[in-house]
Amino acid sequence: MTMDFTVRLRGESARLMQEMIDKGYFESKTEAIRAGILNIGLQLGLVSKQRIHQEVLDAMKKSGKKYSVEEVRRQIEAVT
């Protein structure tokens, strides 16, 4: 499934988003929003960490890109 939409952040939300990107926690706003949604899903018990990890690994394999150990770690941390 794919869902496209526009999000407008102001104030503390916008500042926090930029700080997370500046500090390298996320490479983009889109990545940060995805991780936030997955984190809420985890907190609500709607998805398991194992399923998220597997989806991250599958997406990385499908991309055909060669990832370093550090890149894999960052991708997994982004969704946990």
MMTF fields as JSON, N, C-alpha, C and O atoms, coordinates in Angstrom:
{
  "mmtfVersion": "1.0.0",
  "mmtfProducer": "UNKNOWN",
  "numBonds": 319,
  "numAtoms": 320,
  "numGroups": 80,
  "numChains": 1,
  "numModels": 1,
  "chainsPerModel": [1],
  "groupsPerChain": [80],
  "chainIdList": ["A"],
  "bondAtomList": [4, 2, 8, 6, 12, 10, 16, 14, 20, 18, 24, 22, 28, 26, 32, 30, 36, 34, 40, 38, 44, 42, 48, 46, 52, 50, 56, 54, 60, 58, 64, 62, 68, 66, 72, 70, 76, 74, 80, 78, 84, 82, 88, 86, 92, 90, 96, 94, 100, 98, 104, 102, 108, 106, 112, 110, 116, 114, 120, 118, 124, 122, 128, 126, 132, 130, 136, 134, 140, 138, 144, 142, 148, 146, 152, 150, 156, 154, 160, 158, 164, 162, 168, 166, 172, 170, 176, 174, 180, 178, 184, 182, 188, 186, 192, 190, 196, 194, 200, 198, 204, 202, 208, 206, 212, 210, 216, 214, 220, 218, 224, 222, 228, 226, 232, 230, 236, 234, 240, 238, 244, 242, 248, 246, 252, 250, 256, 254, 260, 258, 264, 262, 268, 266, 272, 270, 276, 274, 280, 278, 284, 282, 288, 286, 292, 290, 296, 294, 300, 298, 304, 302, 308, 306, 312, 310, 316, 314],
  "bondOrderList": [1, 1, 1, 1, 1, 1, 1, 1, 1, 1, 1, 1, 1, 1, 1, 1, 1, 1, 1, 1, 1, 1, 1, 1, 1, 1, 1, 1, 1, 1, 1, 1, 1, 1, 1, 1, 1, 1, 1, 1, 1, 1, 1, 1, 1, 1, 1, 1, 1, 1, 1, 1, 1, 1, 1, 1, 1, 1, 1, 1, 1, 1, 1, 1, 1, 1, 1, 1, 1, 1, 1, 1, 1, 1, 1, 1, 1, 1, 1],
  "groupList": [{"groupName": "MET", "atomNameList": ["N", "CA", "C", "O"], "elementList": ["N", "C", "C", "O"], "formalChargeList": [0, 0, 0, 0], "bondAtomList": [1, 0, 2, 1, 3, 2], "bondOrderList": [1, 1, 2], "singleLetterCode": "M", "chemCompType": "L-PEPTIDE LINKING"}, {"groupName": "THR", "atomNameList": ["N", "CA", "C", "O"], "elementList": ["N", "C", "C", "O"], "formalChargeList": [0, 0, 0, 0], "bondAtomList": [1, 0, 2, 1, 3, 2], "bondOrderList": [1, 1, 2], "singleLetterCode": "T", "chemCompType": "L-PEPTIDE LINKING"}, {"groupName": "ASP", "atomNameList": ["N", "CA", "C", "O"], "elementList": ["N", "C", "C", "O"], "formalChargeList": [0, 0, 0, 0], "bondAtomList": [1, 0, 2, 1, 3, 2], "bondOrderList": [1, 1, 2], "singleLetterCode": "D", "chemCompType": "L-PEPTIDE LINKING"}, {"groupName": "PHE", "atomNameList": ["N", "CA", "C", "O"], "elementList": ["N", "C", "C", "O"], "formalChargeList": [0, 0, 0, 0], "bondAtomList": [1, 0, 2, 1, 3, 2], "bondOrderList": [1, 1, 2], "singleLetterCode": "F", "chemCompType": "L-PEPTIDE LINKING"}, {"groupName": "VAL", "atomNameList": ["N", "CA", "C", "O"], "elementList": ["N", "C", "C", "O"], "formalChargeList": [0, 0, 0, 0], "bondAtomList": [1, 0, 2, 1, 3, 2], "bondOrderList": [1, 1, 2], "singleLetterCode": "V", "chemCompType": "L-PEPTIDE LINKING"}, {"groupName": "ARG", "atomNameList": ["N", "CA", "C", "O"], "elementList": ["N", "C", "C", "O"], "formalChargeList": [0, 0, 0, 0], "bondAtomList": [1, 0, 2, 1, 3, 2], "bondOrderList": [1, 1, 2], "singleLetterCode": "R", "chemCompType": "L-PEPTIDE LINKING"}, {"groupName": "LEU", "atomNameList": ["N", "CA", "C", "O"], "elementList": ["N", "C", "C", "O"], "formalChargeList": [0, 0, 0, 0], "bondAtomList": [1, 0, 2, 1, 3, 2], "bondOrderList": [1, 1, 2], "singleLetterCode": "L", "chemCompType": "L-PEPTIDE LINKING"}, {"groupName": "GLY", "atomNameList": ["N", "CA", "C", "O"], "elementList": ["N", "C", "C", "O"], "formalChargeList": [0, 0, 0, 0], "bondAtomList": [1, 0, 2, 1, 3, 2], "bondOrderList": [1, 1, 2], "singleLetterCode": "G", "chemCompType": "PEPTIDE LINKING"}, {"groupName": "GLU", "atomNameList": ["N", "CA", "C", "O"], "elementList": ["N", "C", "C", "O"], "formalChargeList": [0, 0, 0, 0], "bondAtomList": [1, 0, 2, 1, 3, 2], "bondOrderList": [1, 1, 2], "singleLetterCode": "E", "chemCompType": "L-PEPTIDE LINKING"}, {"groupName": "SER", "atomNameList": ["N", "CA", "C", "O"], "elementList": ["N", "C", "C", "O"], "formalChargeList": [0, 0, 0, 0], "bondAtomList": [1, 0, 2, 1, 3, 2], "bondOrderList": [1, 1, 2], "singleLetterCode": "S", "chemCompType": "L-PEPTIDE LINKING"}, {"groupName": "ALA", "atomNameList": ["N", "CA", "C", "O"], "elementList": ["N", "C", "C", "O"], "formalChargeList": [0, 0, 0, 0], "bondAtomList": [1, 0, 2, 1, 3, 2], "bondOrderList": [1, 1, 2], "singleLetterCode": "A", "chemCompType": "L-PEPTIDE LINKING"}, {"groupName": "GLN", "atomNameList": ["N", "CA", "C", "O"], "elementList": ["N", "C", "C", "O"], "formalChargeList": [0, 0, 0, 0], "bondAtomList": [1, 0, 2, 1, 3, 2], "bondOrderList": [1, 1, 2], "singleLetterCode": "Q", "chemCompType": "L-PEPTIDE LINKING"}, {"groupName": "ILE", "atomNameList": ["N", "CA", "C", "O"], "elementList": ["N", "C", "C", "O"], "formalChargeList": [0, 0, 0, 0], "bondAtomList": [1, 0, 2, 1, 3, 2], "bondOrderList": [1, 1, 2], "singleLetterCode": "I", "chemCompType": "L-PEPTIDE LINKING"}, {"groupName": "LYS", "atomNameList": ["N", "CA", "C", "O"], "elementList": ["N", "C", "C", "O"], "formalChargeList": [0, 0, 0, 0], "bondAtomList": [1, 0, 2, 1, 3, 2], "bondOrderList": [1, 1, 2], "singleLetterCode": "K", "chemCompType": "L-PEPTIDE LINKING"}, {"groupName": "TYR", "atomNameList": ["N", "CA", "C", "O"], "elementList": ["N", "C", "C", "O"], "formalChargeList": [0, 0, 0, 0], "bondAtomList": [1, 0, 2, 1, 3, 2], "bondOrderList": [1, 1, 2], "singleLetterCode": "Y", "chemCompType": "L-PEPTIDE LINKING"}, {"groupName": "ASN", "atomNameList": ["N", "CA", "C", "O"], "elementList": ["N", "C", "C", "O"], "formalChargeList": [0, 0, 0, 0], "bondAtomList": [1, 0, 2, 1, 3, 2], "bondOrderList": [1, 1, 2], "singleLetterCode": "N", "chemCompType": "L-PEPTIDE LINKING"}, {"groupName": "HIS", "atomNameList": ["N", "CA", "C", "O"], "elementList": ["N", "C", "C", "O"], "formalChargeList": [0, 0, 0, 0], "bondAtomList": [1, 0, 2, 1, 3, 2], "bondOrderList": [1, 1, 2], "singleLetterCode": "H", "chemCompType": "L-PEPTIDE LINKING"}],
  "groupTypeList": [0, 1, 0, 2, 3, 1, 4, 5, 6, 5, 7, 8, 9, 10, 5, 6, 0, 11, 8, 0, 12, 2, 13, 7, 14, 3, 8, 9, 13, 1, 8, 10, 12, 5, 10, 7, 12, 6, 15, 12, 7, 6, 11, 6, 7, 6, 4, 9, 13, 11, 5, 12, 16, 11, 8, 4, 6, 2, 10, 0, 13, 13, 9, 7, 13, 13, 14, 9, 4, 8, 8, 4, 5, 5, 11, 12, 8, 10, 4, 1],
  "groupIdList": [1, 2, 3, 4, 5, 6, 7, 8, 9, 10, 11, 12, 13, 14, 15, 16, 17, 18, 19, 20, 21, 22, 23, 24, 25, 26, 27, 28, 29, 30, 31, 32, 33, 34, 35, 36, 37, 38, 39, 40, 41, 42, 43, 44, 45, 46, 47, 48, 49, 50, 51, 52, 53, 54, 55, 56, 57, 58, 59, 60, 61, 62, 63, 64, 65, 66, 67, 68, 69, 70, 71, 72, 73, 74, 75, 76, 77, 78, 79, 80],
  "secStructList": [7, 7, 7, 7, 7, 7, 7, 7, 7, 7, 2, 2, 2, 2, 2, 2, 2, 2, 2, 2, 2, 2, 6, 6, 1, 7, 1, 1, 2, 2, 2, 2, 2, 2, 2, 2, 2, 2, 2, 2, 2, 2, 2, 6, 6, 1, 1, 7, 2, 2, 2, 2, 2, 2, 2, 2, 2, 2, 2, 2, 2, 2, 2, 7, 7, 7, 7, 7, 2, 2, 2, 2, 2, 2, 2, 2, 2, 2, 6, 7],
  "xCoordList": [0.846, 0.0, 0.898, 1.968, 0.453, 1.149, 0.173, -0.998, 0.671, -0.164, 0.683, 1.748, 0.211, 0.903, 0.098, -1.126, 0.79, 0.112, 1.129, 2.335, 0.645, 1.494, 1.34, 0.232, 2.465, 2.46, 3.111, 4.18, 2.477, 3.044, 3.361, 2.478, 4.622, 5.035, 5.38, 5.944, 5.031, 5.347, 5.89, 5.695, 6.557, 6.989, 7.901, 8.83, 7.627, 8.484, 8.586, 9.655, 7.502, 7.545, 8.538, 9.328, 8.505, 9.414, 10.859, 11.769, 11.072, 12.413, 12.982, 14.137, 12.17, 12.605, 12.919, 13.914, 12.09, 12.337, 13.691, 14.486, 13.954, 15.215, 16.405, 17.445, 16.262, 17.347, 17.671, 18.842, 16.641, 16.876, 17.61, 18.458, 17.294, 17.978, 19.401, 20.343, 19.56, 20.886, 21.843, 23.035, 21.315, 22.157, 22.378, 23.107, 21.76, 21.98, 21.123, 21.365, 20.118, 19.219, 18.405, 18.08, 18.084, 17.342, 17.963, 18.498, 17.893, 18.443, 17.456, 17.851, 16.171, 15.161, 13.953, 13.788, 13.117, 11.871, 10.966, 10.303, 10.939, 10.102, 10.511, 9.658, 11.81, 12.306, 11.903, 11.51, 11.998, 11.635, 10.146, 9.765, 9.314, 7.87, 7.53, 6.72, 8.143, 7.896, 8.26, 7.504, 9.434, 9.881, 8.927, 8.645, 8.429, 7.473, 6.189, 5.657, 5.693, 4.463, 4.686, 3.839, 5.83, 6.129, 6.287, 5.857, 6.9, 7.069, 5.714, 5.516, 4.802, 3.456, 2.776, 2.117, 2.937, 2.382, 2.926, 2.188, 4.234, 4.835, 4.237, 3.885, 4.12, 3.583, 2.143, 1.737, 1.378, -0.021, -0.196, -1.311, 0.902, 0.833, 0.273, -0.217, 0.338, -0.212, 0.795, 0.418, 2.068, 3.129, 4.243, 4.438, 4.98, 6.076, 7.414, 7.551, 8.401, 9.752, 10.307, 10.99, 10.015, 10.516, 9.982, 10.72, 8.714, 8.133, 8.771, 9.086, 8.956, 9.574, 11.004, 11.408, 11.774, 13.154, 13.188, 14.008, 12.305, 12.281, 11.924, 12.511, 10.979, 10.603, 11.761, 11.983, 12.492, 13.658, 14.703, 15.222, 15.01, 16.005, 15.565, 16.379, 14.294, 13.772, 13.896, 14.292, 13.559, 13.648, 15.097, 15.382, 16.007, 17.415, 17.932, 18.671, 17.55, 17.964, 17.39, 18.085, 16.134, 15.449, 16.08, 16.062, 16.638, 17.224, 18.46, 18.811, 19.121, 20.323, 21.565, 22.67, 21.4, 22.53, 23.313, 22.739, 24.611, 25.471, 25.539, 26.002, 25.079, 25.045, 26.169, 26.51, 26.747, 27.745, 27.025, 25.813, 27.775, 27.194, 26.578, 25.51, 27.249, 26.743, 25.42, 24.513, 25.293, 24.043, 22.9, 21.776, 23.177, 22.152, 21.723, 20.531, 22.695, 22.382, 21.492, 20.509, 21.835, 21.044, 19.625, 18.672, 19.478, 18.145, 17.289, 16.116, 17.883, 17.127, 16.81, 15.701, 17.782, 17.531, 16.433, 15.693, 16.324, 15.328, 13.903, 12.972, 13.732, 12.375, 12.14, 11.087, 13.109, 12.905, 12.881, 12.72],
  "yCoordList": [-1.169, 0.0, 1.24, 1.245, 2.273, 3.552, 4.648, 4.613, 5.627, 6.754, 8.02, 8.12, 8.976, 10.257, 11.348, 11.397, 12.228, 13.351, 14.416, 14.168, 15.575, 16.696, 16.932, 16.904, 17.162, 17.444, 18.809, 19.085, 19.646, 20.95, 20.94, 20.73, 21.168, 21.219, 22.651, 23.4, 23.014, 24.346, 24.212, 23.194, 25.233, 25.306, 24.171, 23.815, 23.604, 22.569, 21.341, 20.736, 20.962, 19.8, 20.03, 19.142, 21.21, 21.539, 21.599, 21.111, 22.193, 22.292, 20.916, 20.634, 20.059, 18.711, 17.904, 17.18, 18.023, 17.323, 17.725, 16.866, 19.024, 19.506, 19.052, 18.687, 19.071, 18.621, 17.147, 16.771, 16.308, 14.883, 14.652, 13.764, 15.436, 15.32, 15.855, 15.22, 17.017, 17.62, 16.715, 16.664, 16.005, 15.12, 13.766, 12.929, 13.542, 12.311, 11.137, 10.013, 11.372, 10.28, 9.819, 8.638, 10.744, 10.446, 11.214, 12.306, 10.644, 11.304, 12.277, 13.173, 12.104, 12.97, 13.105, 12.346, 14.078, 14.265, 13.058, 12.603, 12.547, 11.378, 10.188, 9.495, 9.949, 8.838, 9.015, 8.049, 10.233, 10.505, 10.268, 9.697, 10.694, 10.501, 9.02, 8.548, 8.277, 6.826, 6.155, 5.336, 6.515, 5.919, 6.265, 5.426, 7.499, 7.898, 7.096, 6.687, 6.87, 6.085, 4.647, 4.068, 4.068, 2.706, 2.614, 1.635, 3.623, 3.635, 3.669, 2.967, 4.463, 4.505, 3.15, 2.667, 2.539, 1.204, 0.188, -0.668, 0.277, -0.6, -0.357, -1.304, 0.901, 1.245, 0.772, 0.384, 0.802, 0.375, -1.125, -1.64, -1.824, -3.269, -3.67, -4.788, -2.778, -3.053, -3.722, -4.256, -3.695, -4.289, -4.734, -4.143, -5.782, -6.283, -5.773, -5.432, -5.726, -5.326, -6.278, -5.851, -7.566, -8.547, -8.27, -8.374, -7.924, -7.637, -6.384, -6.359, -5.362, -4.133, -4.401, -3.941, -5.131, -5.443, -6.194, -5.894, -7.163, -7.942, -7.066, -7.22, -6.159, -5.259, -4.335, -4.061, -3.858, -3.004, -3.799, -3.321, -4.996, -5.817, -6.169, -6.131, -6.511, -6.824, -5.629, -5.782, -4.438, -3.231, -2.937, -2.506, -3.168, -2.928, -3.905, -3.509, -5.173, -6.169, -5.837, -5.928, -5.456, -5.156, -3.968, -3.91, -3.018, -1.824, -2.146, -1.391, -3.267, -3.643, -2.892, -3.189, -1.937, -1.155, -1.983, -2.775, -1.796, -2.449, -1.549, -0.411, -2.057, -1.284, -1.705, -2.885, -0.729, -1.027, -1.483, -1.31, -2.061, -2.484, -1.275, -1.384, -0.131, 1.086, 1.524, 1.942, 1.436, 1.821, 0.886, 1.339, -0.399, -1.357, -1.041, -1.031, -0.785, -0.454, 0.786, 0.801, 1.824, 3.049, 2.818, 3.38, 2.01, 1.724, 1.007, 1.333, 0.035, -0.708, 0.174, 0.126, 0.984, 1.891, 2.895, 3.317, 3.277, 4.262, 3.764, 4.562, 2.449, 1.912, 1.268, 0.675, 1.377, 0.783, 1.844, 1.53],
  "zCoordList": [0.0, 0.0, 0.0, 0.609, -0.68, -0.707, -0.328, -0.704, 0.425, 0.824, 0.701, 1.309, -0.081, -0.239, 0.441, 0.315, 1.166, 1.798, 2.178, 2.171, 2.503, 2.901, 4.395, 4.93, 5.062, 6.492, 6.711, 6.166, 7.498, 7.839, 9.335, 10.167, 9.659, 11.052, 11.42, 10.622, 12.644, 13.155, 14.573, 15.238, 15.007, 16.4, 16.804, 16.08, 17.968, 18.549, 17.662, 17.572, 17.009, 16.109, 14.975, 14.655, 14.368, 13.266, 13.772, 13.102, 14.944, 15.508, 15.8, 15.479, 16.41, 16.751, 15.493, 15.452, 14.484, 13.221, 12.651, 12.271, 12.592, 12.038, 12.874, 12.325, 14.186, 15.06, 14.835, 14.795, 14.687, 14.455, 13.138, 13.049, 12.126, 10.836, 10.951, 10.479, 11.576, 11.735, 12.507, 12.207, 13.5, 14.309, 13.646, 14.178, 12.493, 11.741, 12.155, 11.715, 12.999, 13.373, 12.167, 12.043, 11.292, 10.073, 8.922, 9.113, 7.727, 6.549, 5.923, 5.176, 6.225, 5.613, 6.527, 7.482, 6.219, 6.962, 6.752, 7.685, 5.537, 5.241, 6.095, 6.649, 6.202, 7.014, 8.478, 9.133, 8.991, 10.388, 10.623, 11.645, 9.702, 9.848, 9.807, 10.605, 8.881, 8.815, 10.135, 10.657, 10.669, 11.928, 13.063, 13.919, 13.072, 14.104, 14.042, 15.074, 12.845, 12.679, 13.129, 13.809, 12.748, 13.169, 14.681, 15.291, 15.288, 16.734, 17.441, 18.433, 16.95, 17.533, 17.37, 18.29, 16.199, 15.98, 16.958, 17.446, 17.253, 18.259, 19.635, 20.339, 20.018, 21.332, 21.498, 22.593, 20.424, 20.487, 20.296, 20.384, 20.034, 19.835, 18.482, 18.323, 17.508, 16.179, 15.248, 14.204, 15.62, 14.807, 15.743, 16.805, 15.35, 16.187, 15.668, 14.493, 16.564, 16.161, 15.11, 14.179, 15.256, 14.296, 12.89, 11.91, 12.797, 11.479, 10.872, 9.682, 11.677, 11.186, 10.737, 9.669, 11.528, 11.153, 9.831, 8.964, 9.677, 8.443, 7.245, 6.174, 7.411, 6.323, 5.948, 4.769, 6.945, 6.668, 5.888, 4.879, 6.346, 5.663, 4.25, 3.327, 4.06, 2.724, 1.786, 0.631, 2.281, 1.455, 1.086, -0.032, 2.02, 1.743, 0.689, -0.211, 0.794, -0.198, -1.57, -2.582, -1.595, -2.855, -3.569, -4.799, -2.818, -3.418, -4.256, -5.162, -3.954, -4.682, -4.223, -4.678, -3.343, -2.831, -1.822, -1.074, -1.807, -0.813, 0.416, 0.334, 1.545, 2.781, 3.704, 3.787, 4.399, 5.418, 6.686, 6.819, 7.603, 8.88, 9.587, 10.191, 9.513, 10.155, 9.532, 10.252, 8.216, 7.557, 7.953, 8.168, 8.048, 8.48, 9.909, 10.215, 10.781, 12.175, 12.25, 12.99, 11.488, 11.51, 10.987, 11.526, 9.96, 9.424, 10.466, 10.651, 11.14, 12.154, 13.353, 13.884, 13.784, 14.908, 14.58, 15.468, 13.32, 12.918, 13.12, 13.229, 13.17, 13.328, 14.683, 14.913, 15.578, 16.906, 17.974, 19.153]
}
